[in-house]
């Protein structure tokens, strides 16, 4: 098994390659001159326990903020991505909410933050074309998961990511959850307020405990309305 430092080194190598990706896939945009880079690949180990971790997978990055673009434009490198992550991005609601979710499940170890595809969606597209997603998954995500421990579950953010991961990685545990955006009320339904803190509701915590340590290859979507893993 790789050491944490060895894993960080290997993930960084992939990150450096993706920042310099020149594939120019349909429906995707990447332009160093404007500070638009392929991104969303970070191994978070600081303040994480030496315990079983998780791999959180979204669909693809949203549009970078102006301050991000300025940083990326001045120095278009993977190191700049990590700098932006450590200084501001890691505390954005998307990451804080998902970090809380994996902690509530008991996966207190390292988190690999990644996406199916690494580029922003171009104007005129509601989402990346399927072929573009296929190319990026094969080029990067497969390599990332080859490095990660097989007992780290894939936490799929949104139903499209859940379906894609379930098909692509049948030997991995896949846990599908609603997107934690401010507009998504379903994500909030995963929790109940107790003692001024939000805890994963008992129905999900009990069921996840029963099957998360079983055979590899289980996949389930957390259905908030039915309070079941479907």
N, C-alpha and C positions, 0 to 999 in steps of 0.2 A: 504493500500500500504506500502511496506517495505521502511524503511529509507535507505539512501545510506550506512550507516555503517552496517545496518542489511543485506543488499544485499551483501556487500563485505564479511561479515562473512560467509554467506551461500555459496557463490561462492568459498571461500577459503576451506570450508569443502569438496566440490566436488573435488577441486584441490588436496587436500591432499590425497583423496581416489584414484584419478587416477594415481598419482605418484607412489602409492604402488600397482597398479593393477597387478595381477598375472595371468591373463586369458590366456596369451600366444597364442593369435589368429594367425591363419594362415596368412603368408605373412607379418607379423608385427615383429618388433624387439624392445626389451626393455631389457636392461642389465645394472644394476646399477654399476657393477664392471668396466664397460667401459664408464660410464657416459652417457649412452643412456636411456633417460627417456620419458615416456608419457608426453606430454606437450601441449602448445598452448591453455591455458585457462587463460585469464586475464581480469579483469574488470577495465577499465581505467576511472578514475573519476577526476584525478588531471588536473587542468586547463580546465576542461569541464564545461559548463554552467549547471545550474539547469533547464534543458529544456528536450524536447523529444530527446531520444538517439537512438541508433541503435545496431544491433547484426551482426557482420561481420563473415561470416562462410566460411572457406576454406575446402579443402578435407582432408588433413592430413599434419603433419609437414614434412618439408624437412629434410635432414640430418644435424644434429647439427655441428657447426664449432668446431675446435679443442679447442678453448678457452672455449666454452660452455661445452664441455665434461669434461674438467679439473675441472670446477666449480661444475658440477653435480656429478662427481666422488668423489670429496672431501666432499660434503655434499648433498646427494641425497634426497632433500626435496622440497616441494612446495615453501617454503621460498626462496630457492636458485633460483628457476625459476623466482620468482618475482624480486629478486635482479638482475639477468641477464637482465630481461626485462627493469627495470628502468635504468640500467647503460648503456645498449647498444642496445638491440634488438628493443626497441620502436622507435628508429631513423633509422632503416633499411628502404630502399626504399619501400619495400612491405607495411609496416605500414604507412609510411608518405604519400604515394600515396592514399591509401585507406582512411586514415583519412581526407585528403583533399577532396576526393569524397563525404564522408558523410557530411562534413561541407558545401560543395557546394549545397547539397540537402536541407540543412537547419536543419539537425539533429545534433545540437551542444551540446547535452547532453552526458551522459556517453556512452562508447562503450564497449560492451562485445566482446572480440576477442576470437574466438573459431574455432574448426574444426569439420567436421563430425566424424573423427576418430582421436585419440590422439597419435598414435604411428608412428614412421618412417616406411617406406616401406623397407622390407628386400631385400638383394641382390638376384637377379634372378627374381624379380617381377617388372613389369613396374608400377603397382599400386596395392593397397590393394584389396584382393578378396571381392566380394560383401557381402558375409556372414560376413566377419570381420567388414565391414562398418556397417552392420545392427546391429551387437552385440554392437558396440561402441555407435552408435546413441541411442539405447535403454537404455544402461547402464548410459550414461553421458549426451548427448545432450538434451534428453527429460527432465531430471531433471533440467538442466540449464535454459531451456526455461520456465519451470513452475515457476521459480523465477522472470523472467523478465517481465516488463510491456507489455501488449498485443499490445499496439500501437507502440512499437519499431519494425521497419521493419527488416526483415532478408535480409542482403545484401549478396548474394551468389557470391562467387569469382570463376568464371569459370562455363562453361555450365553443367558439371557433378554435381557440387554442387547445381546449380540452379534446375536441374531436381530432385535431391534427396530431397531437401527442399520443393519443390512444392508438391511432393507426400506425404512426411511425415507430413507436417504441413499445411493442407488445410485451416485452419482458420487464418493463419498469412499472412501479406503482405510480399511477396518475390520479391526482386529486383535483377535480375541477371545481372552481368557485366563481361566483359572480365578480365582475370587475368592480374594484373599490372606488370608482369615481364618485364625485359629490352628487351626481345625478342618479347613481345606482343605489336605490333603497334596498335592493335584495342583499347586498353585501352586509349592510347593517343588521339584517335579519339573522345573520349567523351568530350574533352575540346577544347577551342579556346583561344589563347593568346590575352589578352586585358590589356593594361596598365601594361605590364611586369608581368602579373599574368595569370595563367591558370584558366579559368572559364568553368563550365559545359555549353555545347552549349545550345542555347535558346530552340531548339526543345525538348530536354529532360527535361530541367528545367520547361518549360511550361506544358508538359504532366504530369510530376510527381506531380506538384502542383495541377493539376486537379483531380488526383485520389488517391493520397497517404493518404488523410484524409477521404476517403470514407469508404465503408463497409470493414470489415476485410476479408481476404481471397483472395485478388487480387494478381496475380503473373504476372510478365512481365520481358522479357529479353530486355536489351538495345541494339538494333541492330544498330551498328555504321554506316554501309553502307547505310541503309535506313533512318537513323536518326529517328527511331520510337521505341516505346516500343511494342514488339511483344508478 
